[in-house]
Structure formats: C-alpha cells, structure tokens
Amino acid sequence: MASISQGRSGLRVIMLTGRPGVGKTTMVNRIYEHYSTSGFKVEGITTREVREAGVRTGFMITDLSSGREGWLARKDLGTGPRVGSYVVVSEDIEKIGVAALKRSMNGTADLVIIDEIGPMEMTSSSFRNGISGVLNGDRVVVATVKFGSRYPEVEKTRQTSLYWEITKENRESIYRKIIRQVDEWIRKPKGAVS
C-alpha cells in the first residue's frame, strides 16, 4: 500500500478497518496520545467496551475534546434501535457523538479521530450527516470503520483516502505509516504547494 500525500480531491483522510480484536481502538488511542501530548489539538470521538464480571454489557462513547462520556449501546435496555443484542442509546449519540463531530467540523482541530464508524453509530441520521461532513471537510482525519461495513458516507470518501486493513501482524507498521502521513499533513496546510 503506497503512501500518498493527498487523495485526488485533496482530502486528508486515513480510514482503518480490521477484524474485531486486532487493535483498531488501541491504535487510535495511541495516535490520540501521540498528538495530544505533542501540543496538537485533537478532537473527535472514541468508543470502548464495558464489561461487568467479565461479560461485555455495552459500549461507551467519549468526546475527546470535552471528555464527556455516555452510552453508545447497552444490553439491558428495552427501547431504541437494536444492533444484535445491544440497544443503541440515541440520546447519548446525539449529545456526545454528534456534538463532537460538529465541533470537529467547525473548530480548529489539527486532527480529528473517529472511532468508530459502525452499525450502532450509523443508526443516527445526525451522526451519518456529521460523518459525511468530517470526512469531506478540510481537517486531517483518522477514522476506524467496522470490518465489512459499507456506508454511502464512507464509500464516497474511500476512493480518495488512504484505506488500510489492520492485522495483528501489520499493526505496528501501519501505526508508523499513520504517524508519518499525519505528520506530513499537519505540517503542510491543505492547499499548500510543494
């Protein structure tokens, strides 16, 4: 997979996919730590699973800018969009996820992280609109996409972005590629001529 400076349309987007458990969320958390501790402004969202007594009971969503956290989906809820055995907490997606995406589009972030673009998040039309806006905006973006997922908002951008599949064998080399590419994009403003 060759590195490119910018996609054909000038977008500066890296999309990551991979089978469950290969470390996509761990990788974006490392990227967040790397850039936020280096003085760059990083915005966006991350998700994490919640386990009780060793059993996964749901997922939390976190706004990287404000630190606000809420439920993305839980097993013990009765109403709301259902994805597998989980019920999506639409109110928290709107208050936390959509608000973070809007801030990312309109703010001064050097880097926007989105973890993840998947079926739970995409039950929200506002979230889908926010994803489309961020992916087609002027920010540097690193996003994870659920393995095998196909969403129109992602497919439009996929052709002009870097799209890498993470495996346990290549995740360290992919991490280094991401850092090199994001460094280049952050240090060279969009539209600058070499």
Secondary structure in CASP SS format (residue, H / E / C, confidence):
PFRMAT SS
TARGET T0000
AUTHOR 0000-0000-0000
METHOD secondary structure of the structure
MODEL  1
M C 1.00
A C 1.00
S C 1.00
I C 1.00
S C 1.00
Q C 1.00
G C 1.00
R C 1.00
S C 1.00
G C 1.00
L C 1.00
R C 1.00
V E 1.00
I E 1.00
M E 1.00
L E 1.00
T E 1.00
G C 1.00
R C 1.00
P C 1.00
G C 1.00
V C 1.00
G C 1.00
K H 1.00
T H 1.00
T H 1.00
M H 1.00
V H 1.00
N H 1.00
R H 1.00
I H 1.00
Y H 1.00
E H 1.00
H H 1.00
Y H 1.00
S H 1.00
T C 1.00
S C 1.00
G C 1.00
F C 1.00
K C 1.00
V E 1.00
E E 1.00
G E 1.00
I E 1.00
T E 1.00
T E 1.00
R E 1.00
E E 1.00
V E 1.00
R E 1.00
E E 1.00
A C 1.00
G C 1.00
V E 1.00
R E 1.00
T E 1.00
G E 1.00
F E 1.00
M E 1.00
I E 1.00
T E 1.00
D E 1.00
L C 1.00
S C 1.00
S C 1.00
G C 1.00
R C 1.00
E E 1.00
G E 1.00
W E 1.00
L E 1.00
A E 1.00
R E 1.00
K C 1.00
D C 1.00
L C 1.00
G C 1.00
T C 1.00
G C 1.00
P C 1.00
R E 1.00
V E 1.00
G C 1.00
S C 1.00
Y E 1.00
V E 1.00
V E 1.00
V C 1.00
S H 1.00
E H 1.00
D H 1.00
I H 1.00
E H 1.00
K H 1.00
I H 1.00
G H 1.00
V H 1.00
A H 1.00
A H 1.00
L H 1.00
K H 1.00
R H 1.00
S H 1.00
M H 1.00
N H 1.00
G C 1.00
T C 1.00
A C 1.00
D C 1.00
L E 1.00
V E 1.00
I E 1.00
I E 1.00
D E 1.00
E E 1.00
I E 1.00
G C 1.00
P C 1.00
M C 1.00
E H 1.00
M H 1.00
T H 1.00
S C 1.00
S H 1.00
S H 1.00
F H 1.00
R H 1.00
N H 1.00
G H 1.00
I H 1.00
S H 1.00
G H 1.00
V H 1.00
L H 1.00
N C 1.00
G C 1.00
D C 1.00
R C 1.00
V E 1.00
V E 1.00
V E 1.00
A E 1.00
T E 1.00
V E 1.00
K C 1.00
F C 1.00
G C 1.00
S C 1.00
R C 1.00
Y C 1.00
P H 1.00
E H 1.00
V H 1.00
E H 1.00
K H 1.00
T H 1.00
R H 1.00
Q C 1.00
T C 1.00
S C 1.00
L E 1.00
Y E 1.00
W E 1.00
E E 1.00
I C 1.00
T C 1.00
K C 1.00
E C 1.00
N C 1.00
R H 1.00
E H 1.00
S H 1.00
I H 1.00
Y H 1.00
R H 1.00
K H 1.00
I H 1.00
I H 1.00
R H 1.00
Q H 1.00
V H 1.00
D H 1.00
E H 1.00
W H 1.00
I H 1.00
R H 1.00
K C 1.00
P C 1.00
K C 1.00
G C 1.00
A C 1.00
V C 1.00
S C 1.00
END
